[in-house]
Amino acid sequence: MARGSRRQGAPRRRNRDRHGRGLRGPLYPATLPAARSRAERFDALVLEALEPIEARWRTELTRLDVAVDDVPDVQGDDGDVVEDGNVPLARLVPAGTDRRARIVLYRRPLEARAKDGADLSDLVHDVLVEQVANYLGLDPDVIDGE
């Protein structure tokens, strides 16, 4: 068979990518922190910020969920909102007949307002403390233990 010709109907198998270097694998092994996505790192940051609050207020927070969304839903206006200008950073959705109370943190607006990782960590902590204070009807300084 000539080099440029191929039998009709026979699929061409590729064992390598088009440059002949083989198929590429992940840059970092999945066990390293660098392999996590930005959303996964943000989720871990929220859990880290929630841990000391939950340790102190465990019994009061048993009926509260904490969630993360990428961006705020512009349609929903229910609940207490923490805003920066007109952009919501977090929302407290009150409990209903068919759902528990929920704090929703918005990842992209929070990341956009932080200068670096430490600033993002502080901002997430502050917003979470403010929302828990709204939920419990207390002052944020009481929640934070100051």
Number of C-alpha atoms within 10 A of each C-alpha: 6 5 5 5 7 11 8 6 6 7 8 8 6 10 10 11 10 9 7 9 9 11 11 8 7 7 8 11 11 10 8 8 11 12 14 14 10 13 14 12 14 21 17 12 17 20 14 14 20 17 11 15 18 16 10 13 13 12 9 12 16 10 12 18 15 15 14 16 14 13 16 19 10 8 6 9 10 10 16 15 19 18 13 12 7 7 15 18 25 28 24 24 21 15 14 8 5 5 12 14 17 20 23 21 27 21 21 16 18 23 19 10 13 15 9 10 12 10 14 18 18 14 18 26 21 15 20 28 21 22 24 27 17 16 20 14 9 12 13 19 11 10 20 17 9 6
